[in-house]
Amino acid sequence: MKKITLLAILSVTLALVGCNTVKGVGQDLQKAGEKIEGAAKK
């Protein structure tokens, strides 16, 4: 029972970390796109 609980906690933790990483990459790409768009308008 303890192994199952530990495995469940680890799985949830990894899922949350993964979501934050994907969100961060999306924000970085958005900022890069805005800079490229700004340079193109000049």
PASEBA-1860 file (N, C-alpha, C; in nm, 3 decimals):
! residues 42
1> MKKITLLA> 0.082/-0.119/0.000/0.000/0.000/0.000/0.087/0.126/0.000 ~ 0.196/0.125/0.074/0.283/0.243/0.079/0.348/0.268/-0.057 ~ 0.381/0.161/-0.129/0.443/0.178/-0.261/0.346/0.241/-0.359 ~ 0.221/0.202/-0.352/0.120/0.259/-0.442/0.099/0.407/-0.413 ~ 0.094/0.442/-0.286/0.077/0.582/-0.246/0.195/0.666/-0.292 ~ 0.315/0.615/-0.271/0.436/0.686/-0.313/0.438/0.704/-0.464 ~ 0.403/0.599/-0.537/0.399/0.607/-0.683/0.297/0.709/-0.731 ~ 0.182/0.715/-0.666/0.079/0.811/-0.703/0.127/0.954/-0.677
9> ILSVTLAL> 0.191/0.977/-0.564/0.242/1.111/-0.533/0.349/1.152/-0.632 ~ 0.439/1.062/-0.666/0.543/1.093/-0.765/0.483/1.123/-0.902 ~ 0.382/1.049/-0.940/0.318/1.070/-1.071/0.253/1.208/-1.078 ~ 0.184/1.246/-0.973/0.118/1.377/-0.970/0.223/1.489/-0.973 ~ 0.330/1.470/-0.898/0.436/1.571/-0.895/0.498/1.588/-1.032 ~ 0.530/1.479/-1.099/0.588/1.487/-1.233/0.493/1.551/-1.332 ~ 0.365/1.522/-1.320/0.266/1.582/-1.410/0.260/1.733/-1.390 ~ 0.264/1.778/-1.266/0.258/1.923/-1.239/0.383/1.993/-1.289
17> VGCNTVKG> 0.498/1.932/-1.270/0.623/1.990/-1.319/0.622/1.997/-1.471 ~ 0.573/1.894/-1.536/0.564/1.891/-1.681/0.474/2.000/-1.735 ~ 0.363/2.024/-1.670/0.270/2.128/-1.714/0.336/2.265/-1.704 ~ 0.406/2.289/-1.596/0.472/2.418/-1.579/0.580/2.438/-1.685 ~ 0.650/2.332/-1.720/0.755/2.341/-1.821/0.695/2.375/-1.957 ~ 0.589/2.307/-1.993/0.523/2.332/-2.122/0.468/2.475/-2.126 ~ 0.412/2.519/-2.016/0.358/2.655/-2.010/0.470/2.757/-2.027 ~ 0.584/2.733/-1.965/0.699/2.824/-1.975/0.752/2.832/-2.118
25> VGQDLQKA> 0.758/2.718/-2.184/0.805/2.716/-2.324/0.708/2.795/-2.411 ~ 0.580/2.779/-2.388/0.480/2.853/-2.465/0.494/3.003/-2.445 ~ 0.521/3.045/-2.324/0.538/3.189/-2.297/0.664/3.241/-2.365 ~ 0.772/3.163/-2.364/0.896/3.204/-2.430/0.875/3.218/-2.580 ~ 0.805/3.124/-2.640/0.778/3.131/-2.784/0.692/3.252/-2.817 ~ 0.598/3.281/-2.731/0.511/3.397/-2.755/0.591/3.527/-2.751 ~ 0.680/3.539/-2.655/0.763/3.660/-2.645/0.855/3.673/-2.765 ~ 0.911/3.561/-2.810/0.999/3.563/-2.927/0.920/3.606/-3.050
33> GEKIEGAA> 0.799/3.557/-3.063/0.714/3.595/-3.175/0.680/3.743/-3.173 ~ 0.658/3.798/-3.056/0.627/3.941/-3.046/0.748/4.025/-3.086 ~ 0.868/3.982/-3.050/0.989/4.057/-3.088/1.011/4.050/-3.238 ~ 0.988/3.934/-3.297/1.004/3.920/-3.442/0.901/4.008/-3.513 ~ 0.778/4.007/-3.463/0.674/4.091/-3.522/0.710/4.239/-3.512 ~ 0.763/4.280/-3.398/0.803/4.419/-3.379/0.916/4.457/-3.473 ~ 1.011/4.367/-3.494/1.123/4.395/-3.585/1.073/4.404/-3.729 ~ 0.975/4.323/-3.765/0.922/4.324/-3.900/0.847/4.453/-3.930
41> KK> 0.787/4.513/-3.828/0.710/4.636/-3.848/0.799/4.757/-3.867 ~ 0.926/4.748/-3.827/1.016/4.863/-3.837/1.056/4.891/-3.976
END
